[in-house]
Amino acid sequence: MNITLAWWAALIGLALAIALILKKLNTTYALMLGAIVGCLIGGASLPDTVKIVVAGSQSVMGTVVRVLAAGVLAGVMMESGAANRIARAIVDKLGERLAILSLALATMIICAVGVFIPVAVLIVAPIAIEVGSRIGISKLALLVALSGGGKAGNIISPNPNTIAVASGFKVQPSAVMIGSFIPALFGLAAAVLLATLLQHKGRVVTMADLGEEPAKQDDAKALPSLSSSLVAPVTAVILLLLNPVGSVLHIAILEKFQIDAMYILPLASILGLLAMKQGKHILDFTKAGLNRMVDVVLILIGAGALGGLITTSDLPKQIVNLINAVGVPGSFLAPIAGILMGAATASTSTAVILGSSSFGASILSFGVSPVAAAVTMQAGATVIDQLPHGNYFHVTAKSLNMTLGERMKVVPYEFLVGLTMTVVATLMYLVF
């Protein structure tokens, strides 16, 4: 198929998809409808439109397979109580004196071991309410700590966003995880600093915000031991890092260890289940993990379809020309694309799949390495991905029983956390 659509048609398709998402149409359908309309008004025939949409969707199948594999780990960590145990251990160890640091760090680590960021916030939120009500911390400060810590953990985790951006630039997820580690630490520091400054600003959280259901879920006596809870994430991290470490240290046997995350994540999950003596629940836990991945997979397919529209158009070429005309270094296209797509879709995963599939070739044409592009784009996608047209905004508001107005006040501080990570990643990989 040899066809190039007009750049303005791709922009209209993207704008339509965003408008439909804001109107609460299912995100997958919004993305696909935007792709179809963009193709048709751009001059594609009905058969060509089908080919473009199908080709775009097919391009994300590698990501989909790995995301489904990640669902096994996510299901095990959440349903077994392992994530909850790890979070409580961190908070108990650091104590109330370092409450904000402990809460941000707990959310970061829970997210880093493969739990979705909204779920990580939901897991730590009841603990945050308990601690915050005792020492008088505001809801604003607590959510800045939880969301900021979650954002930091999200860029170093085997979560769908990391898998998607790694697949988009054809690098290993472990390379993106390692490359994002220092920006993540800066993000954690920014979250803790901001939350500390805000701890007495706004309405103080109370035990009434906890509700009965979270309290029941957080029964510490029913949780597995800390050592057994760590088996699955530690195994996954070690196996994922073997090949990158071997490449850095030139250890031949480790360089040959090229087992994909598709194998590693389910294997680590099963070992973790056996360590927690919950092997009999494997079917229930994997089913729960798969259920949580369904929406992500569908969104990725829709994003792939819209990405097919953009890559078939001359929009990437026009953007490169615009960047050259205004004098912005072309290497900055990766974080810029991440920021713009994150704001447009209010989803880190959707942002990076759109950004990498639509602008990947253009970004690499400026001489940017695939790892640098992946790391900076993913960091950029965390800057404005918490807007109200995404689920994360509403899920996190509910976790601390916040009103819409209270939740909106958190957005600028989340922006600063994401911007901190983006600036650090950009300086590390694109400037120095």
Solvent accessible surface area in square Angstrom, and as a share of the most:
residue,aa,sasa,rsa
1,M,126,0.56
2,N,160,0.82
3,I,45,0.23
4,T,97,0.56
5,L,3,0.01
6,A,28,0.21
7,W,106,0.37
8,W,115,0.40
9,A,0,0.00
10,A,0,0.00
11,L,74,0.37
12,I,78,0.40
13,G,0,0.00
14,L,18,0.09
15,A,59,0.46
16,L,54,0.27
17,A,0,0.00
18,I,41,0.21
19,A,46,0.36
20,L,36,0.18
21,I,7,0.03
22,L,93,0.46
23,K,163,0.69
24,K,142,0.60
25,L,71,0.35
26,N,84,0.43
27,T,34,0.20
28,T,15,0.09
29,Y,144,0.55
30,A,0,0.00
31,L,1,0.01
32,M,56,0.25
33,L,76,0.38
34,G,0,0.00
35,A,0,0.00
36,I,62,0.31
37,V,43,0.24
38,G,0,0.00
39,C,0,0.00
40,L,71,0.35
41,I,73,0.37
42,G,17,0.16
43,G,61,0.58
44,A,7,0.05
45,S,54,0.35
46,L,125,0.62
47,P,86,0.54
48,D,37,0.19
49,T,7,0.04
50,V,90,0.52
51,K,112,0.47
52,I,2,0.01
53,V,14,0.08
54,V,68,0.39
55,A,53,0.41
56,G,5,0.05
57,S,16,0.10
58,Q,117,0.52
59,S,80,0.51
60,V,1,0.01
61,M,77,0.34
62,G,34,0.33
63,T,3,0.02
64,V,11,0.06
65,V,68,0.39
66,R,64,0.23
67,V,0,0.00
68,L,67,0.33
69,A,9,0.07
70,A,3,0.03
71,G,1,0.01
72,V,28,0.16
73,L,2,0.01
74,A,0,0.00
75,G,0,0.00
76,V,0,0.00
77,M,0,0.00
78,M,25,0.11
79,E,72,0.32
80,S,9,0.06
81,G,9,0.09
82,A,0,0.00
83,A,0,0.00
84,N,15,0.08
85,R,57,0.21
86,I,6,0.03
87,A,0,0.00
88,R,33,0.12
89,A,26,0.20
90,I,24,0.12
91,V,9,0.05
92,D,107,0.55
93,K,175,0.74
94,L,55,0.27
95,G,27,0.26
96,E,74,0.33
97,R,209,0.76
98,L,65,0.32
99,A,4,0.03
100,I,13,0.07
101,L,59,0.29
102,S,0,0.00
103,L,0,0.00
104,A,0,0.00
105,L,48,0.24
106,A,0,0.00
107,T,0,0.00
108,M,10,0.04
109,I,55,0.28
110,I,0,0.00
111,C,0,0.00
112,A,17,0.13
113,V,16,0.09
114,G,2,0.02
115,V,0,0.00
116,F,24,0.10
117,I,24,0.12
118,P,34,0.22
119,V,15,0.08
120,A,0,0.00
121,V,0,0.00
122,L,75,0.37
123,I,24,0.12
124,V,0,0.00
125,A,1,0.01
126,P,9,0.05
127,I,5,0.02
128,A,0,0.00
129,I,3,0.01
130,E,38,0.17
131,V,6,0.03
132,G,0,0.00
133,S,32,0.21
134,R,150,0.55
135,I,69,0.35
136,G,21,0.21
137,I,3,0.01
138,S,0,0.00
139,K,2,0.01
140,L,14,0.07
141,A,0,0.00
142,L,0,0.00
143,L,0,0.00
144,V,1,0.00
145,A,0,0.00
146,L,0,0.00
147,S,0,0.00
148,G,0,0.00
149,G,0,0.00
150,G,0,0.00
151,K,3,0.01
152,A,0,0.00
153,G,0,0.00
154,N,5,0.03
155,I,1,0.01
156,I,20,0.10
157,S,0,0.00
158,P,5,0.03
159,N,2,0.01
160,P,5,0.03
161,N,5,0.02
162,T,0,0.00
163,I,0,0.00
164,A,0,0.00
165,V,0,0.00
166,A,1,0.00
167,S,34,0.22
168,G,28,0.27
169,F,7,0.03
170,K,181,0.77
171,V,28,0.16
172,Q,87,0.39
173,P,7,0.04
174,S,4,0.03
175,A,25,0.19
176,V,0,0.00
177,M,13,0.06
178,I,81,0.41
179,G,9,0.08
180,S,1,0.00
181,F,100,0.41
182,I,81,0.41
183,P,0,0.00
184,A,0,0.00
185,L,78,0.39
186,F,102,0.42
187,G,0,0.00
188,L,17,0.09
189,A,60,0.47
190,A,17,0.13
191,A,0,0.00
192,V,29,0.17
193,L,110,0.55
194,L,27,0.14
195,A,0,0.00
196,T,58,0.34
197,L,130,0.65
198,L,13,0.07
199,Q,48,0.21
200,H,144,0.64
201,K,112,0.47
202,G,56,0.53
203,R,123,0.45
204,V,64,0.37
205,V,1,0.01
206,T,68,0.40
207,M,102,0.46
208,A,91,0.70
209,D,16,0.09
210,L,13,0.07
211,G,43,0.41
212,E,157,0.70
213,E,119,0.53
214,P,39,0.25
215,A,49,0.38
216,K,169,0.72
217,Q,118,0.53
218,D,10,0.05
219,D,71,0.37
220,A,41,0.32
221,K,195,0.83
222,A,84,0.65
223,L,24,0.12
224,P,17,0.11
225,S,63,0.41
226,L,72,0.36
227,S,82,0.53
228,S,14,0.09
229,S,0,0.00
230,L,65,0.32
231,V,47,0.27
232,A,1,0.00
233,P,3,0.02
234,V,71,0.41
235,T,29,0.17
236,A,1,0.01
237,V,52,0.30
238,I,94,0.48
239,L,36,0.18
240,L,12,0.06
241,L,49,0.24
242,L,45,0.22
243,N,29,0.15
244,P,18,0.12
245,V,59,0.34
246,G,0,0.00
247,S,52,0.33
248,V,112,0.64
249,L,109,0.54
250,H,149,0.66
251,I,66,0.33
252,A,61,0.48
253,I,133,0.68
254,L,39,0.19
255,E,63,0.28
256,K,165,0.70
257,F,49,0.20
258,Q,139,0.62
259,I,82,0.42
260,D,27,0.14
261,A,3,0.02
262,M,69,0.31
263,Y,130,0.49
264,I,4,0.02
265,L,0,0.00
266,P,31,0.19
267,L,89,0.44
268,A,0,0.00
269,S,0,0.00
270,I,69,0.35
271,L,74,0.37
272,G,0,0.00
273,L,2,0.01
274,L,107,0.53
275,A,41,0.31
276,M,16,0.07
277,K,181,0.77
278,Q,33,0.15
279,G,26,0.25
280,K,169,0.72
281,H,63,0.28
282,I,58,0.29
283,L,141,0.70
284,D,92,0.48
285,F,19,0.08
286,T,35,0.20
287,K,133,0.56
288,A,24,0.18
289,G,0,0.00
290,L,88,0.44
291,N,87,0.45
292,R,101,0.37
293,M,1,0.00
294,V,66,0.38
295,D,93,0.48
296,V,25,0.14
297,V,17,0.10
298,L,79,0.39
299,I,36,0.18
300,L,0,0.00
301,I,43,0.22
302,G,0,0.00
303,A,0,0.00
304,G,1,0.01
305,A,0,0.00
306,L,0,0.00
307,G,2,0.02
308,G,8,0.07
309,L,0,0.00
310,I,0,0.00
311,T,68,0.40
312,T,25,0.15
313,S,7,0.05
314,D,35,0.18
315,L,7,0.03
316,P,15,0.10
317,K,130,0.55
318,Q,66,0.29
319,I,41,0.21
320,V,25,0.15
321,N,69,0.35
322,L,110,0.55
323,I,13,0.07
324,N,91,0.47
325,A,83,0.65
326,V,94,0.54
327,G,60,0.58
328,V,54,0.31
329,P,73,0.46
330,G,10,0.10
331,S,25,0.16
332,F,55,0.23
333,L,4,0.02
334,A,0,0.00
335,P,7,0.05
336,I,61,0.31
337,A,4,0.03
338,G,0,0.00
339,I,40,0.20
340,L,104,0.52
341,M,12,0.05
342,G,0,0.00
343,A,27,0.21
344,A,13,0.10
345,T,7,0.04
346,A,6,0.05
347,S,30,0.19
348,T,13,0.07
349,S,18,0.12
350,T,0,0.00
351,A,0,0.00
352,V,0,0.00
353,I,5,0.03
354,L,0,0.00
355,G,0,0.00
356,S,4,0.03
357,S,36,0.23
358,S,5,0.03
359,F,10,0.04
360,G,6,0.06
361,A,88,0.68
362,S,17,0.11
363,I,0,0.00
364,L,66,0.33
365,S,86,0.55
366,F,64,0.26
367,G,70,0.67
368,V,13,0.08
369,S,59,0.38
370,P,56,0.35
371,V,45,0.26
372,A,4,0.03
373,A,0,0.00
374,A,0,0.00
375,V,2,0.01
376,T,0,0.00
377,M,0,0.00
378,Q,0,0.00
379,A,1,0.00
380,G,0,0.00
381,A,0,0.00
382,T,1,0.00
383,V,1,0.00
384,I,41,0.21
385,D,14,0.07
386,Q,0,0.00
387,L,41,0.20
388,P,45,0.28
389,H,27,0.12
390,G,9,0.09
391,N,116,0.59
392,Y,22,0.08
393,F,1,0.01
394,H,85,0.38
395,V,45,0.26
396,T,0,0.00
397,A,11,0.08
398,K,169,0.72
399,S,14,0.09
400,L,0,0.00
401,N,82,0.42
402,M,19,0.09
403,T,77,0.45
404,L,116,0.58
405,G,43,0.41
406,E,35,0.16
407,R,0,0.00
408,M,84,0.37
409,K,131,0.55
410,V,0,0.00
411,V,16,0.09
412,P,72,0.45
413,Y,46,0.18
414,E,1,0.00
415,F,71,0.29
416,L,75,0.37
417,V,0,0.00
418,G,0,0.00
419,L,60,0.30
420,T,40,0.24
421,M,0,0.00
422,T,7,0.04
423,V,72,0.41
424,V,19,0.11
425,A,0,0.00
426,T,17,0.10
427,L,72,0.36
428,M,69,0.31
429,Y,68,0.26
430,L,29,0.14
431,V,75,0.43
432,F,185,0.77
